[in-house]
Amino acid sequence: MAIDWKEWEPEDTEPLPPGLSPPVGRRARRPTLGTEPPQSHTLPPWLATAFGYVVEHLVPSLRAFVVSCVREALQGIEAECPKPAAPKRLVGATELGKALGIHPTWLRAEAKAGRLPAVRTGRRFRFDPEEVIEALKRQGAEGEGHGHC
């Protein structure tokens, strides 16, 4: 590997390690990896044997252990957390009024007063038909009717 010392600034006096080239350009101060690969080094036989054992035996065992732990944790989470129910379909006052035979204005007034369960989206009310039917049954059983009868 050839080192071009013309670009090397005089304030840097420490020698370059093998496989590194001097910096290029006026602002570069640290040595950078050259295009040639560094000299290859051989591992001591005992270290090569240890690495071989780790790669052959311990890595697959560790991977299998981690995979089994993750699977077990995921199964525990799935068992603890019930799957969410399908989202309920909310309907407007007009659609609910047609289905139940009730005037939509009355539904809106009851929802605004808090006597019927509803979700307010802006200026509109959205109703879950099942919850409204249950609330109307409770009101009828408790005698909370607000009609003219």
N, CA, C and O of each residue as an XYZ file, in Angstrom:
596
protein
N       0.858     -1.158      0.000
C       0.000      0.000      0.000
C       0.905      1.222      0.000
O       1.838      1.344      0.794
N       0.595      2.101     -0.905
C       1.398      3.312     -1.006
C       0.740      4.425     -0.207
O      -0.476      4.611     -0.249
N       1.578      5.166      0.528
C       1.081      6.283      1.317
C       1.589      7.568      0.699
O       2.790      7.743      0.497
N       0.669      8.460      0.401
C       1.025      9.746     -0.165
C       1.140     10.737      0.979
O       0.134     11.115      1.578
N       2.351     11.157      1.284
C       2.579     12.019      2.431
C       2.387     13.496      2.104
O       2.507     14.339      2.993
N       2.092     13.828      0.846
C       1.932     15.234      0.479
C       0.704     15.849      1.143
O       0.718     17.023      1.512
N      -0.351     15.065      1.296
C      -1.590     15.572      1.880
C      -1.561     15.539      3.411
O      -2.438     16.113      4.056
N      -0.575     14.883      3.987
C      -0.516     14.725      5.439
C      -0.059     16.016      6.076
O       0.970     16.573      5.692
N      -0.827     16.505      7.063
C      -0.486     17.765      7.707
C       0.656     17.545      8.691
O       0.722     16.494      9.329
N       1.544     18.500      8.824
C       2.730     18.312      9.666
C       2.412     18.145     11.142
O       3.218     17.555     11.861
N       1.274     18.636     11.632
C       0.970     18.518     13.059
C       0.659     17.084     13.471
O       0.782     16.744     14.648
N       0.256     16.231     12.519
C      -0.008     14.824     12.821
C       1.301     14.058     12.703
O       1.810     13.862     11.599
N       1.845     13.629     13.826
C       3.155     12.984     13.801
C       3.097     11.505     14.093
O       4.090     10.805     13.892
N       1.944     10.991     14.570
C       1.914      9.569     14.903
C       1.831      8.732     13.627
O       1.173      9.117     12.660
N       2.510      7.574     13.639
C       2.525      6.748     12.426
C       1.160      6.109     12.190
O       0.392      5.883     13.125
N       0.876      5.824     10.922
C      -0.377      5.180     10.549
C      -0.307      3.686     10.793
O       0.723      3.063     10.537
N      -1.408      3.097     11.294
C      -1.432      1.650     11.428
C      -1.511      0.997     10.049
O      -1.894      1.646      9.076
N      -1.148     -0.294      9.962
C      -1.214     -0.964      8.665
C      -2.652     -0.985      8.136
O      -3.596     -1.184      8.900
N      -2.808     -0.780      6.839
C      -4.114     -0.824      6.212
C      -4.822      0.510      6.164
O      -5.932      0.595      5.640
N      -4.209      1.565      6.701
C      -4.836      2.878      6.678
C      -4.058      3.805      5.771
O      -2.834      3.722      5.672
N      -4.780      4.682      5.115
C      -4.130      5.659      4.251
C      -4.270      7.036      4.885
O      -5.154      7.245      5.716
N      -3.419      7.967      4.509
C      -3.508      9.301      5.084
C      -4.779     10.003      4.621
O      -5.355      9.618      3.603
N      -5.227     11.024      5.347
C      -6.440     11.733      4.960
C      -6.237     12.483      3.656
O      -5.116     12.831      3.284
N      -7.342     12.722      2.973
C      -7.305     13.442      1.707
C      -8.033     14.764      1.917
O      -9.082     14.796      2.560
N      -7.503     15.825      1.397
C      -8.146     17.125      1.525
C      -7.542     17.919      2.658
O      -6.811     17.385      3.493
N      -7.854     19.197      2.677
C      -7.240     20.090      3.649
C      -7.823     19.912      5.049
O      -7.107     20.100      6.032
N      -9.108     19.554      5.167
C      -9.748     19.495      6.478
C      -9.704     18.099      7.106
O      -9.956     17.956      8.302
N      -9.395     17.092      6.331
C      -9.382     15.729      6.877
C      -8.193     15.592      7.814
O      -7.062     15.897      7.436
N      -8.445     15.133      9.033
C      -7.374     15.021     10.018
C      -7.161     13.584     10.471
O      -6.092     13.251     10.981
N      -8.160     12.733     10.294
C      -8.011     11.371     10.778
C      -7.704     10.434      9.625
O      -8.165     10.656      8.505
N      -6.933      9.393      9.886
C      -6.673      8.415      8.831
C      -7.968      7.696      8.449
O      -8.828      7.463      9.298
N      -8.096      7.357      7.206
C      -9.274      6.649      6.717
C      -8.850      5.313      6.149
O      -7.687      5.119      5.795
N      -9.796      4.392      6.062
C      -9.486      3.087      5.488
C      -9.131      3.241      4.024
O      -9.817      3.945      3.283
N      -8.086      2.600      3.614
C      -7.671      2.647      2.224
C      -8.487      1.693      1.374
O      -9.344      0.971      1.885
N      -8.227      1.690      0.107
C      -8.966      0.804     -0.782
C      -8.439     -0.616     -0.700
O      -9.151     -1.562     -1.037
N      -7.216     -0.775     -0.261
C      -6.642     -2.119     -0.137
C      -7.028     -2.703      1.218
O      -7.043     -1.979      2.213
N      -7.336     -3.981      1.276
C      -7.686     -4.584      2.567
C      -6.467     -4.657      3.478
O      -5.339     -4.780      3.001
N      -6.692     -4.582      4.791
C      -5.555     -4.709      5.707
C      -4.993     -6.124      5.647
O      -5.633     -7.047      5.143
N      -3.800     -6.267      6.167
C      -3.171     -7.579      6.176
C      -4.008     -8.535      7.017
O      -4.524     -8.161      8.070
N      -4.135     -9.748      6.550
C      -4.938    -10.720      7.286
C      -4.148    -11.254      8.472
O      -2.938    -11.463      8.394
N      -4.854    -11.468      9.558
C      -4.257    -12.015     10.758
C      -4.914    -13.350     11.030
O      -6.105    -13.524     10.770
N      -4.166    -14.273     11.539
C      -4.729    -15.580     11.866
C      -4.974    -15.645     13.365
O      -4.219    -15.091     14.164
N      -6.052    -16.339     13.724
C      -6.388    -16.515     15.134
C      -5.575    -17.652     15.716
O      -5.201    -18.581     15.000
N      -5.302    -17.587     16.996
C      -4.643    -18.735     17.634
C      -5.568    -19.952     17.530
O      -6.788    -19.786     17.514
N      -5.034    -21.142     17.461
C      -5.863    -22.338     17.286
C      -6.902    -22.509     18.400
O      -8.028    -22.919     18.118
N      -6.559    -22.209     19.641
C      -7.528    -22.385     20.726
C      -8.709    -21.442     20.574
O      -9.841    -21.805     20.893
N      -8.442    -20.190     20.072
C      -9.519    -19.232     19.874
C     -10.392    -19.630     18.683
O     -11.612    -19.473     18.724
N      -9.777    -20.136     17.643
C     -10.545    -20.605     16.489
C     -11.441    -21.773     16.903
O     -12.581    -21.865     16.447
N     -10.944    -22.660     17.759
C     -11.741    -23.789     18.240
C     -12.909    -23.284     19.087
O     -14.028    -23.782     18.966
N     -12.646    -22.295     19.943
C     -13.705    -21.749     20.791
C     -14.785    -21.084     19.943
O     -15.974    -21.285     20.187
N     -14.380    -20.291     18.947
C     -15.361    -19.664     18.059
C     -16.161    -20.707     17.300
O     -17.374    -20.569     17.139
N     -15.500    -21.733     16.841
C     -16.197    -22.802     16.114
C     -17.246    -23.470     16.989
O     -18.357    -23.741     16.533
N     -16.896    -23.739     18.251
C     -17.848    -24.366     19.177
C     -19.038    -23.457     19.423
O     -20.185    -23.904     19.409
N     -18.754    -22.153     19.652
C     -19.834    -21.204     19.916
C     -20.780    -21.130     18.730
O     -21.998    -21.178     18.897
N     -20.232    -21.017     17.553
C     -21.067    -20.890     16.355
C     -21.846    -22.173     16.102
O     -23.007    -22.126     15.696
N     -21.222    -23.300     16.336
C     -21.865    -24.589     16.023
C     -22.892    -25.006     17.071
O     -23.930    -25.567     16.722
N     -22.623    -24.742     18.346
C     -23.492    -25.276     19.400
C     -24.294    -24.219     20.149
O     -25.503    -24.365     20.329
N     -23.634    -23.169     20.580
C     -24.309    -22.217     21.453
C     -25.268    -21.283     20.713
O     -26.352    -20.992     21.219
N     -24.890    -20.816     19.539
C     -25.753    -19.887     18.816
C     -27.091    -20.528     18.458
O     -28.127    -19.910     18.705
N     -27.126    -21.746     17.885
C     -28.435    -22.339     17.601
C     -29.250    -22.597     18.869
O     -30.468    -22.417     18.868
N     -28.592    -23.013     19.945
C     -29.315    -23.245     21.198
C     -29.880    -21.949     21.748
O     -31.022    -21.908     22.206
N     -29.085    -20.895     21.703
C     -29.545    -19.593     22.179
C     -30.695    -19.090     21.322
O     -31.667    -18.547     21.848
N     -30.599    -19.261     20.020
C     -31.672    -18.829     19.127
C     -32.955    -19.598     19.430
O     -34.027    -18.997     19.494
N     -32.868    -20.906     19.616
C     -34.055    -21.710     19.924
C     -34.664    -21.283     21.252
O     -35.887    -21.230     21.387
N     -33.820    -20.980     22.233
C     -34.315    -20.538     23.535
C     -35.052    -19.210     23.414
O     -36.136    -19.051     23.976
N     -34.481    -18.261     22.690
C     -35.106    -16.948     22.525
C     -36.431    -17.091     21.778
O     -37.420    -16.459     22.149
N     -36.460    -17.908     20.737
C     -37.695    -18.112     19.970
C     -38.775    -18.718     20.860
O     -39.930    -18.296     20.801
N     -38.413    -19.708     21.686
C     -39.414    -20.321     22.560
C     -39.916    -19.330     23.605
O     -41.101    -19.334     23.941
N     -39.028    -18.483     24.123
C     -39.457    -17.467     25.097
C     -40.417    -16.467     24.461
O     -41.416    -16.085     25.073
N     -40.121    -16.049     23.255
C     -40.986    -15.087     22.570
C     -42.346    -15.714     22.283
O     -43.380    -15.078     22.484
N     -42.347    -16.959     21.814
C     -43.621    -17.641     21.537
C     -44.456    -17.770     22.808
O     -45.661    -17.516     22.790
N     -43.823    -18.160     23.899
C     -44.532    -18.320     25.173
C     -45.104    -16.986     25.648
O     -46.235    -16.919     26.130
N     -44.312    -15.932     25.507
C     -44.792    -14.614     25.920
C     -45.967    -14.176     25.059
O     -46.942    -13.629     25.575
N     -45.888    -14.407     23.762
C     -46.985    -14.017     22.879
C     -48.248    -14.810     23.178
O     -49.348    -14.259     23.131
N     -48.107    -16.089     23.484
C     -49.282    -16.890     23.823
C     -49.904    -16.393     25.117
O     -51.128    -16.368     25.243
N     -49.082    -15.998     26.079
C     -49.599    -15.460     27.332
C     -50.338    -14.153     27.113
O     -51.375    -13.908     27.729
N     -49.805    -13.314     26.235
C     -50.460    -12.044     25.947
C     -51.786    -12.282     25.249
O     -52.781    -11.635     25.573
N     -51.812    -13.209     24.290
C     -53.056    -13.499     23.578
C     -54.109    -14.067     24.529
O     -55.297    -13.783     24.382
N     -53.673    -14.872     25.508
C     -54.623    -15.454     26.450
C     -55.182    -14.385     27.389
O     -56.356    -14.434     27.755
N     -54.342    -13.416     27.780
C     -54.782    -12.379     28.705
C     -55.679    -11.350     28.032
O     -56.625    -10.857     28.648
N     -55.398    -11.026     26.794
C     -56.128     -9.968     26.102
C     -57.167    -10.578     25.167
O     -56.812    -11.213     24.173
N     -58.431    -10.392     25.475
C     -59.443    -10.902     24.561
C     -59.419    -10.112     23.259
O     -59.056     -8.936     23.230
N     -59.808    -10.777     22.200
C     -59.827    -10.101     20.911
C     -60.939     -9.046     20.930
O     -62.019     -9.279     21.474
N     -60.664     -7.908     20.341
C     -61.673     -6.852     20.357
C     -62.890     -7.246     19.532
O     -62.780     -7.891     18.489
N     -64.036     -6.844     20.025
C     -65.270     -7.135     19.307
C     -65.343     -6.248     18.068
O     -64.693     -5.206     17.983
N     -66.134     -6.685     17.136
C     -66.312     -5.892     15.929
C     -66.930     -4.549     16.313
O     -67.795     -4.493     17.188
N     -66.500     -3.486     15.677
C     -67.044     -2.188     16.039
C     -68.546     -2.126     15.765
O     -69.043     -2.657     14.771
N     -69.247     -1.465     16.675
C     -70.689     -1.350     16.532
C     -71.013     -0.304     15.476
O     -70.285      0.671     15.287
N     -72.117     -0.538     14.801
C     -72.548      0.403     13.781
C     -73.439      1.441     14.444
O     -74.477      1.115     15.020
N     -73.023      2.672     14.352
C     -73.808      3.761     14.899
C     -74.670      4.352     13.787
O     -74.235      4.475     12.642
N     -75.894      4.713     14.147
C     -76.816      5.253     13.154
C     -77.270      6.631     13.598
O     -77.169      6.989     14.771
N     -77.768      7.392     12.647
C     -78.276      8.725     12.931
C     -79.682      8.667     13.504
O     -80.316      7.612     13.535
N     -80.161      9.832     13.962
C     -81.484      9.916     14.573
C     -82.580      9.591     13.567
O     -83.570      8.949     13.919
N     -82.418     10.023     12.322
C     -83.443      9.771     11.307
C     -83.582      8.282     11.034
O     -84.692      7.750     10.999
N     -82.436      7.603     10.837
C     -82.470      6.162     10.543
C     -83.016      5.372     11.728
O     -83.809      4.448     11.547
N     -82.592      5.736     12.949
C     -83.076      5.035     14.139
C     -84.567      5.312     14.357
O     -85.321      4.419     14.744
N     -84.978      6.553     14.106
C     -86.389      6.900     14.267
C     -87.277      6.112     13.321
O     -88.363      5.673     13.701
N     -86.814      5.929     12.079
C     -87.594      5.138     11.114
C     -87.691      3.686     11.564
O     -88.748      3.064     11.459
N     -86.566      3.146     12.071
C     -86.552      1.733     12.472
C     -87.430      1.494     13.707
O     -88.073      0.449     13.814
N     -87.462      2.453     14.636
C     -88.214      2.255     15.882
C     -89.601      2.898     15.857
O     -90.409      2.669     16.756
N     -89.870      3.687     14.844
C     -91.161      4.370     14.789
C     -91.241      5.525     15.770
O     -92.315      5.819     16.292
N     -90.124      6.179     16.025
C     -90.052      7.304     16.961
C     -89.582      8.522     16.171
O     -88.745      8.397     15.276
N     -90.107      9.678     16.492
C     -89.714     10.888     15.778
C     -88.251     11.230     16.095
O     -87.852     11.214     17.260
N     -87.444     11.541     15.055
C     -86.016     11.844     15.266
C     -85.778     13.038     16.194
O     -84.777     13.067     16.910
N     -86.675     14.013     16.192
C     -86.501     15.175     17.068
C     -86.559     14.758     18.531
O     -85.802     15.277     19.352
N     -87.454     13.821     18.870
C     -87.559     13.333     20.243
C     -86.286     12.593     20.639
O     -85.792     12.746     21.756
N     -85.752     11.781     19.701
C     -84.496     11.064     19.988
C     -83.367     12.046     20.279
O     -82.607     11.861     21.229
N     -83.260     13.085     19.464
C     -82.196     14.078     19.678
C     -82.375     14.800     21.018
O     -81.400     15.027     21.734
N     -83.608     15.157     21.354
C     -83.860     15.861     22.618
C     -83.530     14.984     23.815
O     -82.956     15.464     24.793
N     -83.884     13.703     23.752
C     -83.575     12.781     24.852
C     -82.064     12.560     24.970
O     -81.526     12.467     26.073
N     -81.391     12.478     23.824
C     -79.934     12.308     23.856
C     -79.261     13.551     24.429
O     -78.313     13.451     25.208
N     -79.761     14.722     24.037
C     -79.190     15.975     24.541
C     -79.405     16.103     26.045
O     -78.553     16.639     26.753
N     -80.539     15.612     26.531
C     -80.835     15.665     27.970
C     -80.088     14.581     28.738
O     -80.060     14.606     29.969
N     -79.480     13.627     28.028
C     -78.718     12.570     28.687
C     -79.551     11.366     29.077
O     -79.075     10.501     29.814
N     -80.777     11.290     28.603
C     -81.637     10.162     28.956
C     -81.520      9.006     27.973
O     -81.993      7.906     28.257
N     -80.901      9.236     26.824
C     -80.648      8.162     25.856
C     -79.146      8.128     25.566
O     -78.514      9.176     25.430
N     -78.576      6.923     25.471
C     -77.145      6.833     25.169
C     -76.893      7.223     23.711
O     -77.542      6.717     22.797
N     -75.949      8.123     23.519
C     -75.618      8.580     22.174
C     -74.185      9.099     22.158
O     -73.602      9.422     23.193
N     -73.647      9.166     20.956
C     -72.324      9.732     20.744
C     -72.520     10.997     19.924
O     -73.170     10.975     18.879
N     -71.963     12.082     20.398
C     -72.127     13.329     19.668
C     -70.929     13.533     18.762
O     -69.786     13.524     19.219
N     -71.191     13.714     17.485
C     -70.140     13.999     16.511
C     -70.446     15.364     15.916
O     -71.257     15.489     14.998
N     -69.793     16.374     16.446
C     -70.090     17.725     15.998
C     -71.463     18.135     16.504
O     -71.718     18.143     17.708
N     -72.340     18.473     15.573
C     -73.694     18.869     15.946
C     -74.668     17.699     15.890
O     -75.822     17.838     16.294
N     -74.223     16.559     15.399
C     -75.115     15.412     15.206
C     -74.953     14.388     16.324
O     -73.917     14.313     16.986
N     -76.003     13.608     16.510
C     -75.964     12.492     17.458
C     -75.926     11.198     16.674
O     -76.594     11.061     15.649
N     -75.144     10.252     17.157
C     -75.109      8.901     16.583
C     -75.526      7.943     17.696
O     -75.132      8.095     18.852
N     -76.326      6.963     17.320
C     -76.907      6.052     18.300
C     -76.517      4.613     17.994
O     -76.413      4.214     16.835
N     -76.305      3.847     19.050
C     -76.180      2.396     18.930
C     -77.591      1.851     19.153
O     -78.126      1.978     20.254
N     -78.205      1.244     18.130
C     -79.601      0.804     18.256
C     -79.848     -0.120     19.442
O     -80.873      0.010     20.112
N     -78.943     -1.044     19.717
C     -79.137     -1.987     20.826
C     -79.169     -1.248     22.169
O     -80.014     -1.537     23.016
N     -78.256     -0.302     22.362
C     -78.221      0.445     23.625
C     -79.460      1.312     23.786
O     -79.970      1.461     24.897
N     -79.950      1.885     22.693
C     -81.146      2.732     22.774
C     -82.362      1.889     23.132
O     -83.185      2.303     23.947
N     -82.481      0.714     22.531
C     -83.615     -0.172     22.835
C     -83.587     -0.571     24.310
O     -84.625     -0.561     24.973
N     -82.403     -0.924     24.831
C     -82.289     -1.281     26.246
C     -82.660     -0.104     27.141
O     -83.348     -0.283     28.147
N     -82.209      1.101     26.782
C     -82.522      2.284     27.583
C     -84.021      2.571     27.557
O     -84.595      2.952     28.577
N     -84.661      2.391     26.396
C     -86.109      2.624     26.309
C     -86.876      1.598     27.142
O     -87.888      1.926     27.762
N     -86.388      0.350     27.153
C     -87.036     -0.682     27.975
C     -86.902     -0.331     29.461
O     -87.861     -0.470     30.220
N     -85.716      0.122     29.874
C     -85.517      0.506     31.275
C     -86.408      1.678     31.652
O     -87.003      1.694     32.729
N     -86.497      2.656     30.765
C     -87.343      3.815     31.050
C     -88.811      3.406     31.181
O     -89.537      3.913     32.037
N     -89.237      2.473     30.311
C     -90.615      2.004     30.380
C     -90.872      1.240     31.663
O     -91.947      1.368     32.250
N     -89.903      0.441     32.116
C     -90.064     -0.352     33.339
C     -90.032      0.543     34.575
O     -90.724      0.269     35.555
N     -89.245      1.596     34.536
C     -89.134      2.497     35.689
C     -90.187      3.589     35.681
O     -90.290      4.357     36.638
N     -90.969      3.667     34.614
C     -92.024      4.666     34.545
C     -91.499      6.060     34.320
O     -92.082      7.030     34.803
N     -90.388      6.177     33.580
C     -89.797      7.493     33.329
C     -90.264      8.063     32.006
O     -89.572      8.901     31.428
N     -91.382      7.650     31.520
C     -91.838      8.148     30.220
C     -92.054      9.641     30.268
O     -92.555     10.169     31.260
N     -91.680     10.325     29.203
C     -91.822     11.770     29.139
C     -92.856     12.152     28.104
O     -92.793     13.239     27.529
N     -93.795     11.278     27.864
C     -94.824     11.556     26.863
C     -95.996     12.276     27.491
O     -95.920     12.746     28.626
N     -97.059     12.355     26.754
C     -98.244     13.074     27.224
C     -99.269     12.140     27.834
O    -100.383     12.577     28.125
N     -98.949     10.894     28.038
C     -99.912      9.923     28.558
C    -100.056     10.006     30.043
O    -100.831      9.251     30.631
